[in-house]
């Protein structure tokens, strides 16, 4: 009955027609007032319903009845009485509609990290995921491996499994150890003896980042029974084989994984990166994974496989392709159409330059500022008329042969694909293939053109750079205006320390003003490097070089007026700072290196003035200032410091303290007024000193990144590092910084200063007073000593070691270190050269990669030899006369191994390091002997016979192996 009620009410509520097919009937007698009939007499009420209609009764709710109808239904027992609930239930909260993703104001992200990226695309990682384990009998661990793969998804989807100590033999077939969906490669040990087992596999996955051409996977096992000599032999053999594979595939991604048992691959591959940072057997890390990319993997420990004593290691790829981490860069380039230089020359040749001077002359006095600004603005306007400016986009993984024509064909192919026309698509694909082949041929012809004339070194190195890309452009920083203004204020922070007002000194009667000749100006303009970036005046170097003859007269006039008035135009003194991050993620302003761009025209002017200053300097300058002087180099500075130290150490009860001074932005703290006073004392005339004072004051400075530029700040302190005169002026500022005690020595190379204290019988009074006097001199000359970066080394080779009291400067203790870098050479407290050779080997091996790219590009042997000499040999032989004679045989062998590797790549014999050392030793000795101003020239005195040099006394082999003793010998 309840069903009938529900069906009846449902029928009324829906007002649906009576179904034709009757499956259920209901008869009931009712009064004439029954709401379902209009008759006044007793009648029989009959309704019929279908099965589907009755099944849907329970899914609908009852409509509301009035009181009379409800009473009638109750009398007929057709209406169920509702149960009384004791408490009313609260109304449910309204359900809000879920917004679509495109309608949300704040987008929801997804979980990031290495695990999430690998889980999202387990079969297409950038580099293969790896599982490494020392299984100790693979046959007994197969069930554990299969269980591990079935229980952990990351292990199941792993790309590479490397197992060592498998203990397999030829009697075990491959199918017995096969894992599902994997291909087995094995290298079984034939005998127990041996020092190395390895296997190299080259593969090309379906997906690989564009910067890599293949994967080189090397599995290694070095037995634990190997001693030090055996491990060294094994590593050398491994280095040779891996080097051969890298030579054949220079752009491949290298993975070296296995059980090394305390052998360190970084001893032969210093630049390689290790990724396992936790113990793998007890408290020792014996299993390693090396790659050529820093941060390529993140290692996670997994349980042991059975009874193996090594844990299992899972390495998840953390490397991200360049296309995802490097944003595209948009640059504006200036294109010079054919004949533009000739058109510019004709324009300047027909220009009446005198009208600019006449327009800037008032009352027979030329306004140099207006004169220079109008001339430079006119040159820029003419340059813009003959050149074209284009905007290009550079991407990190962009192929060098991709041209505008290839992009056009690629776009046409995509359009044909979207239209669905098969014939058009086929034609577009064929055109694209032909266009790519032609672009590659043109790119190859362009590279070959650079190598046609070996005498054109600039074109030669341009081709080498195109192939190798061994000097990529530096990364840029953010270009927000607020950041640029803050950086500009930070770079100008030393301005507040200068309270001295710059005042020019009236020249005395008869003071001769420096004058420049047109020939000197023309030669200076014609020698400009056209590839240098222009300064704030935006005049390209190519314009000044190509039009040197046409511009000589006007610039000679401007330069001479500037020297005569002792005024430098503001547009010539302006500086644009390009901040270059010192590291990938700068955290403070000090992490940006300021690269100053000054007008190229002003650099020519400075070179002419610098030549004049050097010609009038007295010969009584400090002989121990080795920077920016003829016949001086870092070799001389280091050899002089070491010879003084080693000679003193030959005495009994003696030791040496070496203090390596670090100045905070030494060039930026120069006070121009103090500098000019010292220049007058050195013999420079007053007019030139006034010109230098004006050159160093009133300099506009701004910071620029891309198209954004900060506000301008006027500086009156320091000398910009982008100027030609700055290094020379700093050396002249510090010429009076000399030691007052004979037991101390100041070695100076530009702004690098080293104090060598020769201590005897533990008496350090002279050394400490000298350091205190140096601190006072720095304060008087506004040079800021950076005590935090200043380091000290104590060279004490006595058997009875004593505790040395720390040195303090301005109340702060100086850090004592065991090793530091001195003018590019690593110096240690025991004067050994292991650290130095390791650093040289690490840097040189990195350059072998570029040499391999040249070979892969089929560059001629002479070209590869030129690249080797310029980029690899120059590193291996850096200051070789200082350290090679004193380093041990192991260090010499390490460096010579790199020479042998380069020799195999080039295919021609290369000079050994011993031969280079002997040649340069003789050459350096002859140069010093012929220079009477050199501080060590007295060591090269001839015997009365005139055939041999007088020998130097030495008690220890350490002193005998030093530069001067080797050279005299």
Order of alpha helices (4+ residues) and beta strands (2+ residues): alpha-beta-beta-alpha-alpha-alpha-beta-alpha-alpha-beta-beta-beta-alpha-beta-beta-beta-beta-beta-alpha-beta-alpha-alpha-beta-beta-alpha-beta-alpha-alpha-alpha-alpha-alpha-alpha-alpha-alpha-beta-beta-alpha-alpha-beta-alpha-alpha-beta-beta-beta-alpha-beta-beta-alpha-beta-beta-beta-beta-beta-beta-alpha-alpha-alpha-alpha-alpha-alpha-alpha
